[in-house]
Amino acid sequence: MYSIPGFQKNIALIGMPGSGKSTSGVLLAKHLGLGFVDTDLLIQERAGRLLQDIVDQEGYLALRAIEEQVLLDLDVEGCVISTGGSAVYSEPAMAHLRSNALVVFLQVPLEEVIRRIGDYSARGIARRPDQSLEELFEEREALYLRHADLVVEGDHAIVVDEICQRCLT
């Protein structure tokens, strides 16, 4: 098993869509022998539809509300948690995550986010209809930095090693 300074039971990954939370999260969980939870999948399961369908039918605030409730209801130990990109808009949800997880921000440059996600209009991203991806990136970057215990460059090849070297004993 692993040990994290300050003893947390989970590792929660935050960051922009396309930052590698799910891909890196699976690799990290496998490397550490932990479980893996993808909250985007939990949201879809709870809502019974895709993230983009929620945004299209009810708006981005509805997606954020469902995401907040999913995070508040999350009760796991020994897991790597891949959060949705908008998790950081909910102070209660982030406080809940931080109560038992090391929160790691996977920081990726905007150009790389654009390259990775391509057409973001069908990605299920919780953003204002008039908000560009660049504006969203700028808005969220400050929130990610505020909530993170650790910031790691979000390159899949280095995330696992970086997290293990910087915070696990």
LUMGU-661745 format. One record per atom (N, C-alpha, C, CB): x, y, z; residue number from 1. Coordinates in steps of 0.001 Angstrom, whole numbers, plus 500000, padded with zeros to 6 digits. Glycine has a CB too. Layout:
<pts>
+--------+--------+--------+-----+
:     xx :     yy :     zz :   i :
+--------+--------+--------+-----+
:      X :      Y :      Z : NUM :
...
+--------+--------+--------+-----+
</pts>
This chain:
<pts>
+--------+--------+--------+-----+
:     xx :     yy :     zz :   i :
+--------+--------+--------+-----+
: 500859 : 498814 : 500000 :   1 :
: 500000 : 500000 : 500000 :   1 :
: 500891 : 501230 : 500000 :   1 :
: 499030 : 500009 : 501232 :   1 :
: 500320 : 502358 : 499808 :   2 :
: 501071 : 503597 : 499693 :   2 :
: 500877 : 504441 : 500943 :   2 :
: 500644 : 504378 : 498441 :   2 :
: 501706 : 505435 : 501091 :   3 :
: 501592 : 506382 : 502195 :   3 :
: 501714 : 507789 : 501624 :   3 :
: 502683 : 506119 : 503291 :   3 :
: 500808 : 508660 : 502000 :   4 :
: 500826 : 510046 : 501523 :   4 :
: 501019 : 510947 : 502731 :   4 :
: 499506 : 510412 : 500745 :   4 :
: 501931 : 511922 : 502637 :   5 :
: 502086 : 512857 : 503751 :   5 :
: 500741 : 513468 : 504122 :   5 :
: 503096 : 513964 : 503396 :   5 :
: 500437 : 513546 : 505402 :   6 :
: 499165 : 514077 : 505862 :   6 :
: 498071 : 513024 : 505848 :   6 :
: 498755 : 515251 : 505012 :   6 :
: 498379 : 511804 : 505443 :   7 :
: 497497 : 510642 : 505359 :   7 :
: 496122 : 510938 : 504762 :   7 :
: 497319 : 510062 : 506718 :   7 :
: 496034 : 510737 : 503513 :   8 :
: 494754 : 510729 : 502823 :   8 :
: 494536 : 509326 : 502286 :   8 :
: 494707 : 511796 : 501676 :   8 :
: 493279 : 508965 : 502093 :   9 :
: 492945 : 507614 : 501687 :   9 :
: 492829 : 507452 : 500176 :   9 :
: 491666 : 507201 : 502335 :   9 :
: 492711 : 508562 : 499458 :  10 :
: 492524 : 508528 : 498014 :  10 :
: 493425 : 509548 : 497340 :  10 :
: 491058 : 508788 : 497651 :  10 :
: 493497 : 509446 : 496035 :  11 :
: 494149 : 510458 : 495214 :  11 :
: 493098 : 510926 : 494220 :  11 :
: 495449 : 509900 : 494487 :  11 :
: 492784 : 512225 : 494228 :  12 :
: 491789 : 512781 : 493318 :  12 :
: 492493 : 513623 : 492258 :  12 :
: 490740 : 513630 : 494092 :  12 :
: 492194 : 513347 : 491011 :  13 :
: 492792 : 514078 : 489901 :  13 :
: 491807 : 515127 : 489394 :  13 :
: 493201 : 513112 : 488759 :  13 :
: 492280 : 516360 : 489266 :  14 :
: 491469 : 517445 : 488730 :  14 :
: 492197 : 518037 : 487523 :  14 :
: 491193 : 518539 : 489817 :  14 :
: 491449 : 518685 : 486650 :  15 :
: 492051 : 519326 : 485489 :  15 :
: 491051 : 519450 : 484359 :  15 :
: 493273 : 518550 : 485023 :  15 :
: 491495 : 520112 : 483316 :  16 :
: 490658 : 520350 : 482146 :  16 :
: 490287 : 519030 : 481459 :  16 :
: 491378 : 521280 : 481157 :  16 :
: 489178 : 519031 : 480724 :  17 :
: 488918 : 517901 : 479838 :  17 :
: 490133 : 517742 : 478913 :  17 :
: 487587 : 518112 : 479011 :  17 :
: 490553 : 516523 : 478714 :  18 :
: 491719 : 516288 : 477878 :  18 :
: 493044 : 516368 : 478608 :  18 :
: 491725 : 517253 : 476772 :  18 :
: 492997 : 516624 : 479909 :  19 :
: 494258 : 516726 : 480672 :  19 :
: 494824 : 515353 : 481028 :  19 :
: 494037 : 517536 : 481956 :  19 :
: 494030 : 514309 : 480860 :  20 :
: 494522 : 512962 : 481115 :  20 :
: 494089 : 512377 : 482442 :  20 :
: 495991 : 512958 : 481051 :  20 :
: 493055 : 512918 : 483055 :  21 :
: 492617 : 512421 : 484356 :  21 :
: 492226 : 510943 : 484307 :  21 :
: 491445 : 513246 : 484858 :  21 :
: 491455 : 510564 : 483307 :  22 :
: 491026 : 509165 : 483214 :  22 :
: 492167 : 508250 : 482808 :  22 :
: 489882 : 509029 : 482222 :  22 :
: 492889 : 508608 : 481776 :  23 :
: 493996 : 507762 : 481301 :  23 :
: 495073 : 507631 : 482355 :  23 :
: 494598 : 508330 : 480015 :  23 :
: 495526 : 508756 : 482888 :  24 :
: 496573 : 508725 : 483915 :  24 :
: 496063 : 508095 : 485194 :  24 :
: 497090 : 510134 : 484201 :  24 :
: 494778 : 508317 : 485500 :  25 :
: 494200 : 507744 : 486705 :  25 :
: 494216 : 506229 : 486702 :  25 :
: 492799 : 508227 : 486876 :  25 :
: 493873 : 505633 : 485571 :  26 :
: 493907 : 504172 : 485451 :  26 :
: 495340 : 503673 : 485623 :  26 :
: 493333 : 503716 : 484081 :  26 :
: 496294 : 504333 : 484966 :  27 :
: 497701 : 503931 : 485081 :  27 :
: 498202 : 504055 : 486516 :  27 :
: 498573 : 504778 : 484152 :  27 :
: 497843 : 505156 : 487176 :  28 :
: 498268 : 505384 : 488565 :  28 :
: 497650 : 504338 : 489496 :  28 :
: 497874 : 506809 : 489028 :  28 :
: 496360 : 504064 : 489328 :  29 :
: 495685 : 503061 : 490161 :  29 :
: 496334 : 501693 : 489977 :  29 :
: 494179 : 502989 : 489816 :  29 :
: 496635 : 501341 : 488751 :  30 :
: 497269 : 500052 : 488472 :  30 :
: 498648 : 499985 : 489112 :  30 :
: 497375 : 499815 : 486957 :  30 :
: 499409 : 501059 : 488985 :  31 :
: 500766 : 501113 : 489537 :  31 :
: 500767 : 500992 : 491068 :  31 :
: 501450 : 502419 : 489118 :  31 :
: 499775 : 501598 : 491706 :  32 :
: 499721 : 501617 : 493176 :  32 :
: 498853 : 500506 : 493763 :  32 :
: 499202 : 502953 : 493649 :  32 :
: 498192 : 499741 : 492914 :  33 :
: 497308 : 498687 : 493414 :  33 :
: 496059 : 499245 : 494066 :  33 :
: 498043 : 497814 : 494399 :  33 :
: 495531 : 500327 : 493511 :  34 :
: 494340 : 500981 : 494053 :  34 :
: 493155 : 500777 : 493128 :  34 :
: 494593 : 502479 : 494268 :  34 :
: 491972 : 501093 : 493633 :  35 :
: 490789 : 501104 : 492791 :  35 :
: 490779 : 502359 : 491942 :  35 :
: 489512 : 501013 : 493638 :  35 :
: 489880 : 502405 : 490974 :  36 :
: 489760 : 503571 : 490112 :  36 :
: 488293 : 503953 : 489988 :  36 :
: 490377 : 503299 : 488720 :  36 :
: 488010 : 505246 : 490146 :  37 :
: 486654 : 505770 : 490024 :  37 :
: 486686 : 506944 : 489048 :  37 :
: 486082 : 506206 : 491419 :  37 :
: 485828 : 506889 : 488038 :  38 :
: 485688 : 507994 : 487086 :  38 :
: 484335 : 508646 : 487352 :  38 :
: 485807 : 507497 : 485585 :  38 :
: 484344 : 509853 : 487895 :  39 :
: 483074 : 510478 : 488287 :  39 :
: 482226 : 510871 : 487078 :  39 :
: 483342 : 511709 : 489147 :  39 :
: 482835 : 511080 : 485911 :  40 :
: 482016 : 511330 : 484716 :  40 :
: 481117 : 510128 : 484426 :  40 :
: 482917 : 511633 : 483490 :  40 :
: 481649 : 508929 : 484618 :  41 :
: 480835 : 507728 : 484417 :  41 :
: 479741 : 507609 : 485475 :  41 :
: 481718 : 506479 : 484439 :  41 :
: 480063 : 508000 : 486704 :  42 :
: 479047 : 507982 : 487766 :  42 :
: 477924 : 508973 : 487472 :  42 :
: 479688 : 508305 : 489127 :  42 :
: 478290 : 510137 : 486923 :  43 :
: 477290 : 511142 : 486552 :  43 :
: 476363 : 510570 : 485475 :  43 :
: 477978 : 512448 : 486047 :  43 :
: 476958 : 509961 : 484453 :  44 :
: 476155 : 509382 : 483371 :  44 :
: 475252 : 508270 : 483892 :  44 :
: 477064 : 508840 : 482260 :  44 :
: 475779 : 507466 : 484797 :  45 :
: 474979 : 506389 : 485384 :  45 :
: 473808 : 506954 : 486181 :  45 :
: 475851 : 505501 : 486286 :  45 :
: 474092 : 507974 : 486990 :  46 :
: 473029 : 508564 : 487813 :  46 :
: 471964 : 509235 : 486945 :  46 :
: 473621 : 509584 : 488799 :  46 :
: 472406 : 509960 : 485910 :  47 :
: 471472 : 510696 : 485063 :  47 :
: 470814 : 509815 : 484004 :  47 :
: 472186 : 511841 : 484393 :  47 :
: 471424 : 508675 : 483723 :  48 :
: 470894 : 507793 : 482696 :  48 :
: 471070 : 508327 : 481288 :  48 :
: 469454 : 507544 : 482948 :  48 :
: 472057 : 509178 : 481105 :  49 :
: 472342 : 509733 : 479775 :  49 :
: 473752 : 510288 : 479727 :  49 :
: 471328 : 510834 : 479410 :  49 :
: 474184 : 510629 : 478540 :  50 :
: 475526 : 511156 : 478341 :  50 :
: 475654 : 512575 : 478899 :  50 :
: 475884 : 511138 : 476856 :  50 :
: 476877 : 512958 : 479222 :  51 :
: 477127 : 514308 : 479738 :  51 :
: 476621 : 515369 : 478765 :  51 :
: 478628 : 514512 : 480005 :  51 :
: 476908 : 515182 : 477477 :  52 :
: 476480 : 516169 : 476484 :  52 :
: 474966 : 516265 : 476417 :  52 :
: 477038 : 515818 : 475109 :  52 :
: 474270 : 515152 : 476602 :  53 :
: 472807 : 515182 : 476605 :  53 :
: 472276 : 516008 : 477768 :  53 :
: 472245 : 513761 : 476672 :  53 :
: 472920 : 515913 : 478916 :  54 :
: 472516 : 516728 : 480068 :  54 :
: 472675 : 518200 : 479731 :  54 :
: 473348 : 516368 : 481328 :  54 :
: 473833 : 518564 : 479179 :  55 :
: 474089 : 519963 : 478812 :  55 :
: 473072 : 520425 : 477768 :  55 :
: 475537 : 520134 : 478269 :  55 :
: 472832 : 519609 : 476742 :  56 :
: 471904 : 519987 : 475673 :  56 :
: 470473 : 520144 : 476168 :  56 :
: 471944 : 518957 : 474567 :  56 :
: 470043 : 519272 : 477068 :  57 :
: 468645 : 519270 : 477498 :  57 :
: 468365 : 520186 : 478683 :  57 :
: 468232 : 517878 : 477848 :  57 :
: 469352 : 520306 : 479593 :  58 :
: 469092 : 521060 : 480819 :  58 :
: 470064 : 522204 : 481070 :  58 :
: 469125 : 520137 : 481982 :  58 :
: 471154 : 522228 : 480331 :  59 :
: 472132 : 523303 : 480494 :  59 :
: 473316 : 522887 : 481345 :  59 :
: 471475 : 524511 : 481105 :  59 :
: 474365 : 523682 : 481251 :  60 :
: 475623 : 523365 : 481931 :  60 :
: 475502 : 523401 : 483447 :  60 :
: 476697 : 524325 : 481494 :  60 :
: 474597 : 524244 : 483977 :  61 :
: 474452 : 524307 : 485430 :  61 :
: 473836 : 523015 : 485981 :  61 :
: 473588 : 525518 : 485825 :  61 :
: 472982 : 522381 : 485204 :  62 :
: 472404 : 521098 : 485623 :  62 :
: 473498 : 520043 : 485721 :  62 :
: 471300 : 520638 : 484636 :  62 :
: 474405 : 520034 : 484746 :  63 :
: 475515 : 519085 : 484797 :  63 :
: 476368 : 519336 : 486028 :  63 :
: 476371 : 519182 : 483527 :  63 :
: 476667 : 520587 : 486316 :  64 :
: 477464 : 520908 : 487506 :  64 :
: 476749 : 520480 : 488785 :  64 :
: 477767 : 522411 : 487556 :  64 :
: 475439 : 520636 : 488836 :  65 :
: 474677 : 520245 : 490034 :  65 :
: 474723 : 518730 : 490241 :  65 :
: 473208 : 520719 : 489921 :  65 :
: 474565 : 517976 : 489154 :  66 :
: 474637 : 516511 : 489262 :  66 :
: 476045 : 516106 : 489678 :  66 :
: 474245 : 515826 : 487914 :  66 :
: 477036 : 516737 : 489076 :  67 :
: 478427 : 516429 : 489421 :  67 :
: 478694 : 516697 : 490902 :  67 :
: 479393 : 517256 : 488550 :  67 :
: 478204 : 517815 : 491402 :  68 :
: 478388 : 518140 : 492813 :  68 :
: 477795 : 517049 : 493701 :  68 :
: 477748 : 519499 : 493139 :  68 :
: 476579 : 516614 : 493391 :  69 :
: 475933 : 515597 : 494213 :  69 :
: 476666 : 514272 : 494148 :  69 :
: 474497 : 515411 : 493783 :  69 :
: 477131 : 513899 : 492966 :  70 :
: 477903 : 512658 : 492817 :  70 :
: 479164 : 512723 : 493675 :  70 :
: 478274 : 512414 : 491328 :  70 :
: 479841 : 513849 : 493657 :  71 :
: 481064 : 513988 : 494453 :  71 :
: 480764 : 513980 : 495950 :  71 :
: 481797 : 515276 : 494077 :  71 :
: 479695 : 514648 : 496353 :  72 :
: 479329 : 514661 : 497770 :  72 :
: 478917 : 513278 : 498265 :  72 :
: 478199 : 515651 : 498009 :  72 :
: 478353 : 512474 : 497393 :  73 :
: 477932 : 511120 : 497760 :  73 :
: 479069 : 510102 : 497682 :  73 :
: 476798 : 510677 : 496863 :  73 :
: 480195 : 510502 : 497111 :  74 :
: 481308 : 509579 : 496918 :  74 :
: 481913 : 509199 : 498267 :  74 :
: 482383 : 510204 : 496000 :  74 :
: 481954 : 507892 : 498537 :  75 :
: 482475 : 507388 : 499803 :  75 :
: 483352 : 506175 : 499493 :  75 :
: 481312 : 507016 : 500799 :  75 :
: 484610 : 506451 : 499155 :  76 :
: 485537 : 505385 : 498777 :  76 :
: 486851 : 505556 : 499533 :  76 :
: 485785 : 505385 : 497246 :  76 :
: 487583 : 504466 : 499617 :  77 :
: 488929 : 504470 : 500195 :  77 :
: 489838 : 503674 : 499287 :  77 :
: 488936 : 503884 : 501641 :  77 :
: 491091 : 504097 : 499214 :  78 :
: 492067 : 503367 : 498429 :  78 :
: 491812 : 503448 : 496942 :  78 :
: 492089 : 501946 : 498849 :  78 :
: 491394 : 504627 : 496473 :  79 :
: 491067 : 504801 : 495059 :  79 :
: 491753 : 506019 : 494459 :  79 :
: 489566 : 504921 : 494882 :  79 :
: 491991 : 505924 : 493181 :  80 :
: 492323 : 507096 : 492387 :  80 :
: 491003 : 507548 : 491791 :  80 :
: 493423 : 506790 : 491269 :  80 :
: 490682 : 508827 : 491986 :  81 :
: 489403 : 509378 : 491541 :  81 :
: 489663 : 510370 : 490412 :  81 :
: 488642 : 510062 : 492722 :  81 :
: 489098 : 510088 : 489260 :  82 :
: 489155 : 511014 : 488140 :  82 :
: 487883 : 511841 : 488183 :  82 :
: 489312 : 510264 : 486768 :  82 :
: 488026 : 513139 : 488444 :  83 :
: 486858 : 514007 : 488546 :  83 :
: 486520 : 514607 : 487192 :  83 :
: 487099 : 515117 : 489575 :  83 :
: 485306 : 515118 : 487074 :  84 :
: 484944 : 515893 : 485897 :  84 :
: 485663 : 517227 : 485943 :  84 :
: 483413 : 516095 : 485809 :  84 :
: 485837 : 517833 : 484794 :  85 :
: 486590 : 519082 : 484720 :  85 :
: 485993 : 520235 : 485503 :  85 :
: 486721 : 519486 : 483313 :  85 :
: 484691 : 520176 : 485760 :  86 :
: 484047 : 521285 : 486462 :  86 :
: 483855 : 521030 : 487955 :  86 :
: 482716 : 521571 : 485834 :  86 :
: 484447 : 519986 : 488482 :  87 :
: 484320 : 519680 : 489912 :  87 :
: 484727 : 520862 : 490784 :  87 :
: 485168 : 518464 : 490268 :  87 :
: 485703 : 521632 : 490327 :  88 :
: 486257 : 522724 : 491136 :  88 :
: 485305 : 523900 : 491317 :  88 :
: 487524 : 523216 : 490512 :  88 :
: 484178 : 523905 : 490623 :  89 :
: 483196 : 524973 : 490826 :  89 :
: 482398 : 524767 : 492105 :  89 :
: 482249 : 525052 : 489635 :  89 :
: 482450 : 523582 : 492673 :  90 :
: 481694 : 523285 : 493886 :  90 :
: 482620 : 523268 : 495101 :  90 :
: 480963 : 521936 : 493751 :  90 :
: 482502 : 524278 : 495925 :  91 :
: 483296 : 524321 : 497165 :  91 :
: 482970 : 523138 : 498075 :  91 :
: 483047 : 525641 : 497917 :  91 :
: 481668 : 522808 : 498282 :  92 :
: 481372 : 521652 : 499141 :  92 :
: 481961 : 520347 : 498595 :  92 :
: 479866 : 521500 : 499302 :  92 :
: 481875 : 520142 : 497295 :  93 :
: 482408 : 518910 : 496706 :  93 :
: 483919 : 518849 : 496855 :  93 :
: 482021 : 518807 : 495225 :  93 :
: 484598 : 519968 : 496636 :  94 :
: 486053 : 519974 : 496762 :  94 :
: 486467 : 519783 : 498229 :  94 :
: 486636 : 521294 : 496203 :  94 :
: 485730 : 520355 : 499151 :  95 :
: 486024 : 520148 : 500573 :  95 :
: 485857 : 518674 : 500926 :  95 :
: 485103 : 521025 : 501462 :  95 :
: 484820 : 518046 : 500379 :  96 :
: 484598 : 516617 : 500624 :  96 :
: 485758 : 515792 : 500054 :  96 :
: 483252 : 516160 : 499999 :  96 :
: 486166 : 516083 : 498846 :  97 :
: 487302 : 515359 : 498251 :  97 :
: 488563 : 515547 : 499087 :  97 :
: 487552 : 515837 : 496805 :  97 :
: 488827 : 516782 : 499463 :  98 :
: 490063 : 517077 : 500197 :  98 :
: 490069 : 516467 : 501595 :  98 :
: 490261 : 518577 : 500298 :  98 :
: 488892 : 516121 : 502109 :  99 :
: 488845 : 515539 : 503454 :  99 :
: 489466 : 514150 : 503496 :  99 :
: 487408 : 515472 : 503947 :  99 :
: 489539 : 513480 : 502343 : 100 :
: 490144 : 512147 : 502361 : 100 :
: 490930 : 511832 : 501089 : 100 :
: 489071 : 511104 : 502560 : 100 :
: 491394 : 512871 : 500404 : 101 :
: 492172 : 512622 : 499188 : 101 :
: 493246 : 513681 : 499011 : 101 :
: 491258 : 512589 : 497957 : 101 :
: 494333 : 513255 : 498445 : 102 :
: 495343 : 514176 : 497949 : 102 :
: 494822 : 514648 : 496601 : 102 :
: 496786 : 513499 : 497838 : 102 :
: 494657 : 515952 : 496427 : 103 :
: 494100 : 516494 : 495188 : 103 :
: 495253 : 516919 : 494287 : 103 :
: 493139 : 517698 : 495473 : 103 :
: 495318 : 516299 : 493113 : 104 :
: 496406 : 516525 : 492163 : 104 :
: 495850 : 517174 : 490902 : 104 :
: 497131 : 515196 : 491821 : 104 :
: 496368 : 518343 : 490566 : 105 :
: 495983 : 519052 : 489345 : 105 :
: 496892 : 518615 : 488210 : 105 :
: 496054 : 520593 : 489542 : 105 :
: 496308 : 518018 : 487175 : 106 :
: 497062 : 517649 : 485978 : 106 :
: 497047 : 518859 : 485047 : 106 :
: 496453 : 516366 : 485272 : 106 :
: 498139 : 519580 : 485056 : 107 :
: 498239 : 520839 : 484320 : 107 :
: 498749 : 520588 : 482897 : 107 :
: 499172 : 521825 : 485060 : 107 :
: 497943 : 521005 : 481945 : 108 :
: 498253 : 520819 : 480528 : 108 :
: 498062 : 522167 : 479836 : 108 :
: 497345 : 519701 : 479874 : 108 :
: 498973 : 522551 : 478943 : 109 :
: 498801 : 523816 : 478216 : 109 :
: 497538 : 523802 : 477350 : 109 :
: 500031 : 524093 : 477340 : 109 :
: 496965 : 524964 : 477139 : 110 :
: 495751 : 525081 : 476348 : 110 :
: 495898 : 524438 : 474976 : 110 :
: 495372 : 526533 : 476197 : 110 :
: 497025 : 524632 : 474334 : 111 :
: 497238 : 524075 : 472996 : 111 :
: 497123 : 522547 : 473015 : 111 :
: 498618 : 524498 : 472453 : 111 :
: 497615 : 521930 : 474076 : 112 :
: 497548 : 520473 : 474205 : 112 :
: 496114 : 520016 : 474488 : 112 :
: 498492 : 519989 : 475325 : 112 :
: 495386 : 520773 : 475305 : 113 :
: 493977 : 520455 : 475568 : 113 :
: 493208 : 520477 : 474255 : 113 :
: 493353 : 521458 : 476587 : 113 :
: 493420 : 521511 : 473459 : 114 :
: 492732 : 521629 : 472167 : 114 :
: 493095 : 520455 : 471261 : 114 :
: 493091 : 522967 : 471478 : 114 :
: 494366 : 520107 : 471232 : 115 :
: 494816 : 518994 : 470393 : 115 :
: 494169 : 517681 : 470840 : 115 :
: 496352 : 518872 : 470439 : 115 :
: 494114 : 517467 : 472144 : 116 :
: 493601 : 516197 : 472659 : 116 :
: 492099 : 516034 : 472499 : 116 :
: 493954 : 516062 : 474101 : 116 :
: 491341 : 517097 : 472716 : 117 :
: 489880 : 516923 : 472692 : 117 :
: 489250 : 517245 : 471352 : 117 :
: 489251 : 517782 : 473740 : 117 :
: 489953 : 517939 : 470477 : 118 :
: 489402 : 518225 : 469152 : 118 :
: 488124 : 519032 : 469244 : 118 :
: 489143 : 516935 : 468395 : 118 :
: 487052 : 518512 : 468689 : 119 :
: 485760 : 519203 : 468691 : 119 :
: 485133 : 519080 : 470075 : 119 :
: 484807 : 518620 : 467599 : 119 :
: 485251 : 520142 : 470847 : 120 :
: 484763 : 520097 : 472225 : 120 :
: 483261 : 520342 : 472327 : 120 :
: 485497 : 521116 : 473062 : 120 :
: 482596 : 520649 : 471228 : 121 :
: 481166 : 520950 : 471281 : 121 :
: 480314 : 519724 : 471630 : 121 :
: 480715 : 521521 : 469952 : 121 :
: 480873 : 518526 : 471473 : 122 :
: 480119 : 517304 : 471788 : 122 :
: 480742 : 516543 : 472948 : 122 :
: 480040 : 516399 : 470562 : 122 :
: 481573 : 517206 : 473717 : 123 :
: 482339 : 516541 : 474773 : 123 :
: 481622 : 516511 : 476117 : 123 :
: 483666 : 517221 : 474938 : 123 :
: 480542 : 517276 : 476278 : 124 :
: 479853 : 517318 : 477566 : 124 :
: 480578 : 518192 : 478566 : 124 :
: 479701 : 515925 : 478125 : 124 :
: 481080 : 519314 : 478090 : 125 :
: 481828 : 520234 : 478949 : 125 :
: 480860 : 521253 : 479536 : 125 :
: 482970 : 520945 : 478157 : 125 :
: 480892 : 521395 : 480862 : 126 :
: 480008 : 522326 : 481553 : 126 :
: 480569 : 523741 : 481447 : 126 :
: 479830 : 521918 : 483037 : 126 :
: 480097 : 524459 : 480432 : 127 :
: 480543 : 525837 : 480210 : 127 :
: 479370 : 526662 : 479716 : 127 :
: 481722 : 525894 : 479194 : 127 :
: 479460 : 527973 : 479931 : 128 :
: 478426 : 528863 : 479421 : 128 :
: 478377 : 528757 : 477893 : 128 :
: 478688 : 530331 : 479869 : 128 :
: 477206 : 528851 : 477294 : 129 :
: 477104 : 528738 : 475833 : 129 :
: 477957 : 529767 : 475083 : 129 :
: 475659 : 528889 : 475414 : 129 :
: 478140 : 530942 : 475664 : 130 :
: 478911 : 531999 : 475004 : 130 :
: 480401 : 531959 : 475347 : 130 :
: 478346 : 533350 : 475380 : 130 :
: 480827 : 530951 : 476094 : 131 :
: 482201 : 530883 : 476593 : 131 :
: 483083 : 530040 : 475669 : 131 :
: 482222 : 530303 : 478015 : 131 :
: 484188 : 530636 : 475244 : 132 :
: 485140 : 529896 : 474416 : 132 :
: 485948 : 528943 : 475289 : 132 :
: 486080 : 530866 : 473656 : 132 :
: 486578 : 527981 : 474649 : 133 :
: 487428 : 527052 : 475383 : 133 :
: 488589 : 527807 : 476041 : 133 :
: 487962 : 525947 : 474441 : 133 :
: 489103 : 528815 : 475372 : 134 :
: 490192 : 529621 : 475927 : 134 :
: 489747 : 530346 : 477194 : 134 :
: 490691 : 530636 : 474888 : 134 :
: 488549 : 530921 : 477173 : 135 :
: 488021 : 531610 : 478352 : 135 :
: 487775 : 530624 : 479494 : 135 :
: 486718 : 532351 : 478003 : 135 :
: 487252 : 529465 : 479161 : 136 :
: 487005 : 528437 : 480169 : 136 :
: 488317 : 527979 : 480802 : 136 :
: 486266 : 527239 : 479548 : 136 :
: 489310 : 527769 : 479964 : 137 :
: 490634 : 527351 : 480428 : 137 :
: 491185 : 528362 : 481434 : 137 :
: 491608 : 527194 : 479232 : 137 :
: 491121 : 529626 : 481083 : 138 :
: 491643 : 530678 : 481958 : 138 :
: 490880 : 530732 : 483284 : 138 :
: 491566 : 532040 : 481254 : 138 :
: 489561 : 530627 : 483205 : 139 :
: 488721 : 530663 : 484404 : 139 :
: 489032 : 529488 : 485336 : 139 :
: 487236 : 530646 : 484014 : 139 :
: 489144 : 528304 : 484761 : 140 :
: 489343 : 527101 : 485573 : 140 :
: 490762 : 526969 : 486107 : 140 :
: 489001 : 525879 : 484766 : 140 :
: 491741 : 527442 : 485369 : 141 :
: 493141 : 527301 : 485799 : 141 :
: 493325 : 527814 : 487234 : 141 :
: 494082 : 528067 : 484834 : 141 :
: 492754 : 528971 : 487517 : 142 :
: 492865 : 529550 : 488869 : 142 :
: 492190 : 528664 : 489911 : 142 :
: 492245 : 530957 : 488902 : 142 :
: 491051 : 528077 : 489559 : 143 :
: 490341 : 527192 : 490488 : 143 :
: 491125 : 525908 : 490738 : 143 :
: 488948 : 526856 : 489945 : 143 :
: 491681 : 525338 : 489685 : 144 :
: 492482 : 524123 : 489845 : 144 :
: 493668 : 524388 : 490765 : 144 :
: 492971 : 523609 : 488476 : 144 :
: 494349 : 525492 : 490532 : 145 :
: 495524 : 525821 : 491355 : 145 :
: 495129 : 526057 : 492813 : 145 :
: 496238 : 527068 : 490797 : 145 :
: 493984 : 526678 : 493029 : 146 :
: 493527 : 526955 : 494395 : 146 :
: 493204 : 525671 : 495159 : 146 :
: 492297 : 527860 : 494364 : 146 :
: 492652 : 524688 : 494475 : 147 :
: 492220 : 523465 : 495151 : 147 :
: 493276 : 522362 : 495201 : 147 :
: 491005 : 522938 : 494478 : 147 :
: 494343 : 522498 : 494455 : 148 :
: 495329 : 521418 : 494345 : 148 :
: 496284 : 521370 : 495527 : 148 :
: 496120 : 521570 : 493070 : 148 :
: 496543 : 520146 : 495985 : 149 :
: 497622 : 519911 : 496943 : 149 :
: 498938 : 519764 : 496197 : 149 :
: 497340 : 518654 : 497803 : 149 :
: 498840 : 519315 : 494951 : 150 :
: 500013 : 519031 : 494133 : 150 :
: 499669 : 519332 : 492684 : 150 :
: 500483 : 517553 : 494303 : 150 :
: 500606 : 519943 : 491968 : 151 :
: 500432 : 520228 : 490546 : 151 :
: 501442 : 519389 : 489778 : 151 :
: 500609 : 521760 : 490236 : 151 :
: 500953 : 518630 : 488796 : 152 :
: 501802 : 517762 : 487987 : 152 :
: 501501 : 518049 : 486528 : 152 :
: 501575 : 516250 : 488327 : 152 :
: 502550 : 518141 : 485722 : 153 :
: 502361 : 518312 : 484294 : 153 :
: 501621 : 517090 : 483760 : 153 :
: 503723 : 518514 : 483562 : 153 :
: 500547 : 517334 : 483031 : 154 :
: 499637 : 516255 : 482637 : 154 :
: 500036 : 515446 : 481436 : 154 :
: 498336 : 516808 : 482384 : 154 :
: 501285 : 515069 : 481307 : 155 :
: 501723 : 514179 : 480236 : 155 :
: 501597 : 512756 : 480758 : 155 :
: 503199 : 514498 : 479773 : 155 :
: 500790 : 511919 : 480079 : 156 :
: 500522 : 510564 : 480570 : 156 :
: 501794 : 509807 : 480921 : 156 :
: 499744 : 509786 : 479537 : 156 :
: 502834 : 510037 : 480163 : 157 :
: 504073 : 509278 : 480358 : 157 :
: 504768 : 509611 : 481674 : 157 :
: 505021 : 509538 : 479210 : 157 :
: 504533 : 510805 : 482209 : 158 :
: 505254 : 511172 : 483429 : 158 :
: 504385 : 511305 : 484665 : 158 :
: 505962 : 512446 : 483211 : 158 :
: 503063 : 511329 : 484511 : 159 :
: 502175 : 511573 : 485653 : 159 :
: 502381 : 510568 : 486775 : 159 :
: 500730 : 511536 : 485204 : 159 :
: 502381 : 509298 : 486466 : 160 :
: 502511 : 508264 : 487494 : 160 :
: 503839 : 508415 : 488230 : 160 :
: 502400 : 506854 : 486869 : 160 :
: 504934 : 508489 : 487493 : 161 :
: 506245 : 508635 : 488127 : 161 :
: 506337 : 509909 : 488948 : 161 :
: 507340 : 508623 : 487076 : 161 :
: 505822 : 510993 : 488393 : 162 :
: 505888 : 512291 : 489073 : 162 :
: 505126 : 512262 : 490398 : 162 :
: 505323 : 513397 : 488168 : 162 :
: 503913 : 511732 : 490390 : 163 :
: 503121 : 511677 : 491622 : 163 :
: 503811 : 510781 : 492640 : 163 :
: 501687 : 511164 : 491335 : 163 :
: 504272 : 509631 : 492206 : 164 :
: 504941 : 508709 : 493112 : 164 :
: 506220 : 509318 : 493685 : 164 :
: 505258 : 507403 : 492392 : 164 :
: 507007 : 509960 : 492871 : 165 :
: 508269 : 510542 : 493341 : 165 :
: 508044 : 511746 : 494263 : 165 :
: 509125 : 510960 : 492148 : 165 :
: 507023 : 512535 : 493988 : 166 :
: 506850 : 513778 : 494727 : 166 :
: 506044 : 513646 : 496007 : 166 :
: 506203 : 514772 : 493858 : 166 :
: 505206 : 512616 : 496117 : 167 :
: 504361 : 512613 : 497305 : 167 :
: 504156 : 511273 : 497973 : 167 :
: 503066 : 513148 : 496958 : 167 :
: 504575 : 510202 : 497374 : 168 :
: 504331 : 508907 : 498005 : 168 :
: 505629 : 508352 : 498577 : 168 :
: 503719 : 507913 : 496996 : 168 :
: 505520 : 507696 : 499710 : 169 :
: 506730 : 507118 : 500328 : 169 :
: 506653 : 505616 : 500304 : 169 :
: 506909 : 507612 : 501778 : 169 :
+--------+--------+--------+-----+
</pts>
